[in-house]
């Protein structure tokens, strides 16, 4: 015959550790300093011969054993065996196996078993059914109430109703209790109206409820808000002499739910005066909870203090409620202070639920030493841990940097019946990601979802990001498919990261399949998702799919960038029959009315030109006109650029001639000059600039810069000087770009200065041209004289504004004179506040190496590398 109450509830929190565990506790650094910690003196130190590795293993094994034994202390083997039978066997086999256990069935046993396995509703129902069919036993109101509450807490109301409707057909029903059981069942199920109808039928038949059923019905009426009926039922209870502590507790709940605080306080004080010596603490706790709910914490504190001083009311319930509500309100320190005070003065021992709440909040605030204090205290007070405690231990171990121990306990969870909650899974997964490996975190995430827990979008996003970052795309794919099978929808951001990773790994087809799947379930992709897919297919020479995605992207309300359209059209033009592909894109866009403005056409014209297909650009241009849209200035400029980029100068000149008659805008002329310079047609560019002046349009500085640069590159320095003179004649100053350009060529050759001298003899140069010419002569060494760095700076500043490029040119010029001059100039630049760039350092290193001063050059290199710069190839070969 087994004991009717839990056999292990009187056990110590943990049996004294074996020798294998004696080195475990020192891992808790706070253990020796807390009064509730196990004394380190009780455990011998490990032998000095043990290596560090072995010692670490003993510490690990010891802590695992320590926590496993503690968590196992809540287990009752006989009850575990009962539920193993109920879960594993068919009804007939289970009946036989349970009967062979040879324990006597009683009300206490049934209540204990149901309480032990209350989370397993089906097994509880099977045990309840089996117990009711055992000879000599009839279910009582208490056992019926227990099974009703298990079903109700699982929110299986349909099952509850079916149970009530069919229960009279079972052999174990005791007819005398027929109405009592029905009233209790419907009341617990939240069907108070039906319970009241049955109560009325009972009274009509001359049958009455017993005390237990009256109180269950009354409590149900309070919870469902039938406050007007509560007083009637309470009156019936008083008439029958059933009034007791339960009645008082329910009445207090009735007043508190109606928020009648004054009546509640009056009722409570009346109970103390009439029945103080026998009053339970539940009404006080209920009233304290209501005060806290109304943010009246100060009044609640005074009430607790007042009733504590009376000494006639049990205050344990009120203390527990006070601690709970302080923690919920974020007053954790106040709750801990209250707990310590009551423990010191009254030897108060909270229940496991209050410990759990305190520990869970301390875990969130990362207060590890206080968590350990409470865990040690639970052990000393012989408070058995429950599932919440076990999950809090896992979180604590993760926070304390002992995830390996937490994982050992997690892997043993079946052994001691641990049901891991969402918070513990989050801690385990995030800690594994930070300290161990993505693979273990992934496996844990899969386990959590198989057990019905989704750790949260943030945790999932972190692990998805890690899988994508480490290229574990197959696991990521498995995870997404698994989540969808579980009807869990990852966020758009997660999908975007996954598709992006697939595209970067050249698995763009898989990314597209995932995107297509999302479309079928009406989940819109983000703009960045389209960007990754379109770019991926474009790089893979699948412009047809990229084009379809581009259209789909616009249908989803996203506006594609010019770069994206360029990528798509360039990819189309690399396919067979590019004209047909491009025309097909135009037709699809027109059919979907996605070319409403000239801007839309301009993107296509630009894309075709960028792909080197000006004829396709012209096709889009002509279709725009046929569609009733007049090309604007930008359309003409983009089309012109298309021909210029393809070096089809004749077509470009013809198109420019037509456009320039319609648009007297400098931007059009500017585009033509720049484009001709880039395709190395200086004669045409010069002619266009002359036509600009004829049409009273002043060329931009950039036009002059590009044309002068082209003539210099072609070493036609006389024409470059003529263009410069022309620019300065209309009042434009010499830009830094032009000045630096001439200085660079002056360092290379004396031809530039010779051309300047020749031009000055043929025509009158402007003062600006003459000053610059003199500077070039000095810079190239054609003009003799002694010029130090300050003299050179002064000459340059008379001609144009200096910048870092100018300083680099001057530095190179001085390095030819001597590296000491160059180094002094470098130091002076830094004092002025100039920030040297890569070329500045390279000039110094190159010059020193060329002079054979390689040790100095290496010091400068170290300084250069510390700034994040690297040497040019020419200088590297010299070092």
N, C-alpha and C positions, 0 to 999 in steps of 0.2 A: 504494500500500500504506500503510495507516494504521499509526501507532505503536501498540504493543500495550498500553502502560500509559497512564494518563490523560495526555493531552497538556497539560492545564492544571495538573497538580499541582506543576510547578516554577515556575509563574508567581508573581509577587509577589502579595501579598494584594490590592493595588489599584494599578493603574497610576497614575503621577503625575497629579493632577487637571489638567484643562484650565483655561483662564482663567475659564471660567464657574463653576468650582467654588472659586476661590481665596478667596472670602469665606465659605465654608461653615464651615470648621473653628472659627473663633472662637466659634461658637455654643456649643461645648463649653467652658464656663468653666474647666474644669480642664486643658485641653489644654496650656497654656503651662507648667504646673507639674509635669508628669509626664515622666519620662525617656523613656518609650516613645511619647509624643505626637509628632505631626509638627510640626516647628518652624514657628512662625508666621512666622518670618523668610523662609521659603522661598516665601511667598505674598504677592504685592503687595497693598497696600490698594486698595480700589475708588476710582475717580476721584472727586474732591470734587464733581463736577458731578452725580453721581447723587443723585436725591431719596431721601428716607427710604423711600417706598413701593417705589421700584425696588430699593433696597438690600435691603429685606426680601424682595422676590421673588427676588433673586439668592441670598441666603442660603438661602432655601427650595429653589430649584432646585439649588443646589450640594450641599446635604445629601442631597437625593433622589438625585442623580447619584452621590455618594460611596458611599452604601449600596447603590444598585442595582449599581454596578460591582463592589463587593465580593461581593455575593451571586451575581452572574453568574460570578464566578471559579471557582465549583464546577462550572459546566456544561461538558459535552463535546459540541460540536455534532453530530459524527457519530453519537454514541450517541443523542442526542435525535432525530435523523432516523430512526434505526432503529426507535425506539419509536413515532414518529409513524406510520410505515408499518405497524407491527404493530397499532396501535390502530385505524387508519382504514380498512384494506383487508381484503377477503376473503382466505382462505388462498392461493388460486392467484395473485391479484394481488400479495399481499404477497411470495410466493416470487419472482415475477418482479422486483419492485421491489428486493428485497434483493440479488438476483443482479446487478442493474445497478450496484450500488455498487462492484463490482469490488475487494473486499478479500479477502485470503486468510484462510480460516477456520483457526484454530489453537486449541489449548487455552487459551492466554493470552487470546486475543480473547474466547472464549466466557465465560471466568471474569470478564473485565472487564465485558462487557455484562450478564451476570446480576447482578453486584454493583451495577452502576449503576442498574438498574431493578428491584431486588428487591421493591419494594412492589407492583409490577404483576405479579401471579402469572400471569395469563392470557397476557400478552405474553411473559413469560419462557418459559413452556411452548411458545408458538408459535416463538420463536427457537431454543429447544433442539431442537425437532423439525426445524426448517429446517436448522440446522447439522449435525445428524446425518445428513441426506440429501445433504450436499455431497460431491462426489467427492474422494477422497483424505483424508477426515477421519473418524475414529472417536472417539466420546465416550470419555473417560478416566474413571478412578475419581474424579478431582478434579471433573470437570464433572458427573458423576452426583451426587456428594456435594453440589455447589453447588445443583443443582435440587431435590434432596431436602430440603435445609435451607430453601430458599425456601418450598416447599410446607408443610413442618413448622412453620415460624415463623408461617405464615398459618393454622395449625391446621385445614388441609384434609386430615385424615387419611384420609377415604374416597377422596379424589382420589389420595392417595399410594398406597393399597392397589391401586386400579384401575390406576394407572400401573405398579406392580410386576407385577401379574398379566398385563398386556398388552404389556409392553415387548419380550418376545422375538419378538413378531409384526412388529416394525419392522425395516426393512432395515439400519438402522445398528448393530444389536446385534453385538458382537464375541463370538463363542461362547466364546472362552477365558476371558473375564471374567464369564461367565454367573452363576456362584454368588457371586463377589465382589460383583457389583453388587446381587444380591438381598439378600445379607447386609447390605451397607451401607445399602440402602434401608429394609429392615425395622428395622434398628437406629436409623436416624435418625427413622423414623416412630414410635419408641417401642414397637415390637413385638419386644422382645428374645427372647421365647420362640420366636417363629417363626424369628428369625435364628439362634438356637442349634440349632433342628431342622435348618435348612439346613446349618449348619456340620457337624453330625453326619453328614448325608447326604453331604457333600463328602468327609469323612474316610473314610467307608465305600467311596466310589468311587475313593479314592486321590488326590483333588484337595485342595489346601490353599489357604487364604487368603494373600494377600500382606500385606506389612507395613501398608499403608494400611488395608485392611479389618480386620485384626486390631485395630488401634487404635480404629477407629470402633466395632467391636463391644464392645471393652473399655470405652470411654467410655459407651456406652449402658447397659451392665450396671451401671456405677457410678451413673449418674443415675437408674436405675429401682430401685436398692436391692438388686440381686442380688450382695451382697458376697461370699457364699461361692463364687460362680462366678468372681469377678474374679481371685482368686489362681490359679485353674487356667489361665485364659486368659493371665495374666501369665507363668506358668511356660512355656507354649507359646511365647510371644513370645521369652523368654530363650533357650530351647532352639534356636530357629531363627535366633538372632542378630539379631532385629529390635529389640532393646531400644535405645531412644534417649531424647532429651529429652522426647519426647511421652509415652513410657511412664512416666517419672518424674513428669511433671505429672499424669497420670491416677491414678497410685498415690497421690500426695499428696491429690488430690481424694477418692479412695476412703477414706482415713483420716479426712479432715476431715469428710466427710458422716456418718461414724460417730461423730464428735465424740471421736475418740481423739487427744487433743492431745499426750499424752506420746509415743505411738508416732510421731505425725506429726513432732514435733520431733526425735526420735531418727533417723527416716528422713531428714529434711532434713539433719541434721548429717553423717549417713553419706554422703550424696551429695556434700557439700562435700569431705569427706576423700578420697573415692574418685575424684571426677570434677569437682572445683571449677573447674578451668580451662575446662571445656566445659559447665558447668551453666547452663541458661537461668534467667531470673528468675521464670518462671511458678510453679514449686513454692513459692518464697518468697512470692510474691503470694497464692497460694491459702491458705497457712498464716496469713499476716497477716490475710486476710479472715475466717478462722475465729476467730482470737483476738478480732477486733473484734466479730464476731457474738456472742461469749460475754462481751462487755463487758470484755475484758482489754486495754484500750488502752495501759496503761503497759507491759505486757509486749511488746505489738506494737511500741511505739516503741523499746524496748531492742533487740529483735530486728533491726529495720531499721538501727539505728545500728551494731550488731555486724557485720552482713553488709556494710554500706557500708564499714566500716573494713577488711574482708578484701580488698576490691578485686578479688575473683576471680569475682564473680557480677554479672550485669547486673541492676540494681535498678529500671529504668524501670517495669516492671510492678508491682513492689511499691510504688513511690512513687504510682503512679496509684490502686492499690487503697486505699492509706492515705489519700490525699486524699478519695477517694469516701466511705469509711466515716466519716471525721471529719465531713464535710458531712452525711451521713445522720444522724449522731448529734447534730447541732446544734452541733458544735464548729467553726463556720465560721472564726472568727479563728485558731484553731490551724492549720487547714488552709492558710489564706492565709500565715501565718507560715512554715510548713514549705515551701510553694511558693517563697516569696521566698528562703529560705535555700538551697534546692537550686539555684535559678537562679543565685544569686550564686557559690556554691562549685563546682558541677558543670556549670553551663550546662544544667540539666535543662529539657527542653521537654515539657510534658504533651501528650497527644493531645486532639483536639477534644472528646471525651466529658467529660474532666475540666474543661476550660474551660466547657463547657455547664452542668455541674452547679454550678460555682462561680457563674457568672453568674446562673443561675436562682434560686439561693438569695439572692444579693445583690439581685436584683430584688424578691424578697418582703420583704426588710428595708429596701428603699428607699435603698440605699447607692450612689447614682448615680455618684459620682466613681470609686469602685473598679470599677464595671462598665465605665466608659470606659477605665480603665487596662487591664483584661483584653482588651477589644476591640482597643485599640491594640496590645497585646502580640501578639495573634493575627495581626494584620496584619504586624508586624515579623518574627515567626517563620515567616511564610508558612504558617500553619495554615488550611486551607480550611474555610469554614463549612459546616455541614450544616443540615438542616431545623430541628433544635432550636436551633441558633445563630440562625437567621433569626427564629424565633418569639421568642427572647429579645430580639433587637434591637427587634422591634415593642413588646414589653412595656417595654423601656427607654425608647423614644421616648415612649410614653404617660406613663410616670412623669416624664420630663424635660419634660413640657408641650409636646411636639412631635407632637401627634396628627395634625396635617395632613400631616406627613412620613410618619408611620406609615401613614396612609390612602393616600397616593400609592404607597408600597411595596406595600401590600395590593392595590391596584387593578392593580399590575403583577405580581402573584404568578404568573400563568401564564407570563410571560416568563422568569422564572428558576426556575420549578418549585417555588414555595413552597407547601407544604401546611400551612395554618394550623391550629394545635392549639387545644384547648379553653381553655388558659390565656391565649393571645394574644387569642382572641376575647373572653374575659371582660374583659381589660384594655381592648381597643378599644371595646367596647360601653359599659362603665362610664365611660370617659373621654369618649366622645361624649355620653353623657347629661349629664355634668357641665359640659362646655365648649362643645358645638356644638349639636346638635339631637336631638330624639327621633326624627325621621324617619330620619336617617342611622343612628342606633343600631338602629332597627327593621329597616331594610334589611339591615344587617349581621347581625342576629340571624337573619333569614330565610336569608341566604346560608349562615350557619354550619350551620343545621339541614338545608339542602339538601345540604350536603357531609357530613352524618352526624355533626355535632358538636352536642351540646346543652350550652350554656354553663353550666348549673347552675341549680338552683332559685332561688338567691338573686338571680343576675343577671336571670333571667326575671321574677322578682317585681318587681324594681326597674323594668325597662322596662315591664312591664304596669301598674305603678302610675303611671308617667309618662304612658303613653298615656291611661289613664283620667282622670288629673288634668287633662290638656290637652284632654280631650274628643275624642280621636282614636279614637272607638269603632269605626268601620268597620275601621281597621287592627288594632285589638285583636281584632275578630271574625275577620278574616282569619288572624291569628296563631294563635288558638285552634283554628280549623278545620284549619289547616296542621299544627299539633302533633298533633291527633287523627288526621289522615291518616298521620302518621309514627309512630303508636302511642306518642306521648309524652303523658303525663297531667300537666297542670298541677296545682298544689296546690289544696286547698279554699280557701285564703286568696286565691289569684289569681282563682279563679272568683267568689268573694264580692265582690272589688273590682270585677270586670267587671259582674256583675249589678247591684251597687249603682249603678255609674256609668250603666248603661242605664236603671235606674229613675229616677234623678235627672234624666236627659235626656228623661223621658217616653217612653221606649222600653221600657216594662215588658213588652210582648208578646214582644219579642226576648229579654229576660231570662228570661221564662218558658220559651221554647223551649229555651234553653240549659240551664235547670234540668231540663226534661223529658228532654233528651238525657242528662244525667248520671244521672238515675234509671234510664234504660233500660240503662245500662252498669253498674248497681249501684254507683254512686258517691254516697255520702250527702252532701247539702248541709249546710252549717253552719246553726246557729240564726240567725245574723245574715243569712244568705241568705234564709231564710224571712221574716224581719222586713222586709227591703227589698222583697221581692216582694209580701207582703201589704199593706204600707203603700202601695206603688205602685198596686196594683189598687184599693185602697180609695179613694185620691185620684182615681182615674180612673172612679169610680162603677161599678166592676165587682165589686160585693160578692159575686156568686155564685162567681167564681174565687177571690177572697180567702177566702171561707168554705171552699172545697175545700182551699186551701193551709193554712188553719188546722188543718183535720182531719189533713192529711198531716203537718204539723209535729208534732202530738201523737203520731201513729203512729210518727214517727222518734225519739220519746223526749224531745222538747223541751217544756217547759212555757211556754205563752204568758203574756205579762204582761197585767195588767188594761187597760193603755192599748191594747194590740194588739187585744184582744177588743172594746173600745169602738169602735175604728176600723172593724173588720169589720161589726159590727152597725149602726153609723151608716150605713155604705155600703149595707148591705142595705135599711135603712129608707128610703133615698132612691130605691130602685128601684120599679118598678111592683109593686103588690100586696105591700107589705112584710110583711103578716101571713103570707102564703104562704111568702115567702123565709125569714122567721125560723123558721117551723114546720119548713120543710125542713132548716134547720141543726140544729134540735133532733133531728129524726128521724135524721139522719146520725150525729150524736154518740151517740145511744142505740144505733143499730145496731152501732156500732164499740166499744161499751162504754166511751166516753170521758167519761161522766158518773157516775163511781163515787162521788163524795163531794158533800157540800153545797157545798164550795168551787167545784167545777166549775159547779154551777148558779148560785152567787152571781155568778160572772163574767158569766154570760148575763143575769141579772137587772140587774146593774149596767150592762152595755152597753146593754140596752134602755132603762133609765131615762136614761142619758146621751144617748141618741138622741131623747129626748122621747117615748117610746112606753111609758108605764107599763102599758098593757093587755097589751103583749107581756111585760113584766116579770112581770105577774101570771100569764100563761100558763106561763112557765117555773117560777114558784113553785108553781102547781097541779100541773104535771107532776112536780115533785120529790116532792110529797106522794103522788101516785098511784104513783110508782116505789118507794115504801116508805122514803123518806128524810124524816126529820122536820126541818123548817126550824129552824135555830138562831137565836140572837139576831141574828147578823150578817145572816142572810137577811131577817129582819123589818126591820132598820134600812135595808138597801139598798132593799128594796121601798118602804118609807116615803119614802126620799129620792127615789125615782123619781116618786112622785106629787107631792111637794113641788116638785121641779124643774120639773114641768109645770104648776105653779100650780093643781093640782086639789085645792084645800084641803079641800073637803067629803069627798072620798074618803080623803084623808090623815087627817082627823080620825076618820073611821069605822074605818080600819085601825089607827090609833093606839089607839083605844078597845079594840079587840080584843086588840092586842098587849100593852097595858099591864096587862091582867088576867093575862097569862101570864108576863110578865117584869117583876119589880120591880127593874129595873136603871137606874141613873142615866143610862147611855149612851143608852138608848132615849129618855128624856125630854129629854136634852140635844139629841139629833138633832132632835127635834120642835120645840123652842124655836128653835134656830138656823135650821132650815128655814123656819119661819113668819116669822122676822125677815127672811130673805133675800127672801121673796116679799111683804114689806111688810104683814104681818098682825099688828100689835103687840097688838091686843086679844086675839086667840087665843093669842099667845105669853104674854101676861101671865096669862091664865086657866090655861094649862098650868103656869106657874111656881107659881101659887097651889095647883093640884092636887098639885104635887110636894111642897110643904110639908105639905099635908094628909096625904099618904102618907109623911111623914117622910123625904123625899128632899131633900137640900140641893142647890140649883142650883149649877152650876159658875160660876166667875168669867167664863168665856166667854159663858155665857147672859146674865149681867148686862151684860157689855160690848156684846153685839150688840143687846140690847133698848134700852139707853141710847143707843147710836149711832142706832138707828132713830128713837127719839123726838126726838133732836136734829135729825136730818135732816128730820124732819117739822115741826120747830119747836114741838113739844109739850113745852116745857121743864119745865113743872110736873110732868108724868108722869116725865120723866127724873130730876128731883130726887127724886120719890117712890121710884123704883126704887133710886136711890143710897142713900137713907136706909134703905130696907128691907135692902139689902145690908150696910150698916155695922151695922145692928141685930143681925145674926146673927154679927157679929164679923169679917167679911171686910174687909181693908184696901182702900183705894182703890188700884187698879192704875195703873201709868204710862199705860196705854192710855186709861183713863177720865179721868185727870187731864189728859192732853194733849188729849183730845177736848173737854173743857169749856173749856180755855184757848183752843183754836182758835175755838170758837163765841163765847167772850167777846170775842175780837178783832173778830169780825164784827158782833155786835149786843149791845145792853144788855138784850135781852129775857130772856136767860138769868139775869142777876143779878136782874131784876125777879121772875122766877118763883121764885127762891130766897128773896127777901124775903117774897113772898106765902106760900110754903110754911112759912116759919118762924113766920109769924103764925097759921097754921091749926093747926099741930101742932108737937110737940117734935122738933126735929132732933137727931141724934146729934152729939157733939163733932166727929167726923170730917167730917160734913156742914157744920157751922158753919165750921170752919177752911177747908174748900174753898170755901165760899160767900164768905167774906171775901177769899180769894185771887182769885176771879173778879171780885169788885167792884173790887179794885185793878187787876186786869189790864184790865178793860173801861173803866176810868176813872170808874166810878160812885162809888167811894170815894176821897175826896180825901186827899191827903197827899204827902209827898216821899219817894219810894222810889228808891234807886239800884239798880244791878244786884245788889249783894251782899245788899241788903235783900230784893229779889225772890227771890233764890235761897233765902234763909232761909225765906221764907214758903212757897215751893214744897216745900222739904224737910220742912216740918212736915206737909204734906198727903200727899205721895207721893214715890216714888223718881224722881229725875231721870234722863233719858237724852238722847241726841243730839237726839231730836225735841223734847223739852222745851227744850233749849238753843236750838234754832232758833225755837221759839215766843217765848222770852224775847228772843232777838236781834231778831226782828221787832217786838216790843213796844218795845224800846229804840230801834229805827230810827225809830219814830214820834216818839220824844222828841227825837232828834237823831242824825245818823250818827256823830258823834264818840263818843257813848256806845256805839253799836253796835260800832264798830271797836275800842274799848278792851276791850269784852267779848269780842270775837273773839280778841284777843291773849291775854286772860286764859285763855280756853278752851284755847288751844294750849299755854300754859305748864302747864296742868293735865294735859295728855296727851290731850285729846280730839282725835280726827281729824275735821276738817270734812268734810261730804259735799256733794253737789251743791247741796242746798237752802241750806246755810249760805252758800256763796259767792254763790248767786243772790240771797239776801236783801240782802247787802252791795252787790252790783252794782246791783240794782234801786233800793235806797235812794239810792245816790250819783247814779245817773242821774236819778232823780226830783228830787233837789236841784240838778241842773244841774252836778254835779261829774264831767263825763264823762271827763276825762283820768285822774282817779283811778279811775273805774269801769273804764277800759280796762286799767289796770295790774292791777287785781284779776281782770279777765277773763283776762289772760295767765297769771296764776298758776293760775286755775281750769282753763284749757285744758291747762296742763302736767300737771295731776293727772288728766286724762282725762275731765273733766266738761264739760257743755255747758249753755247757758242755756235757761231755759224760754221758751215763745213770747211770753209777756207781757213779759218783760224784754227779749227780742230786739227787740220793736217799739219799746221806749223808747230803745235804744242808737242 
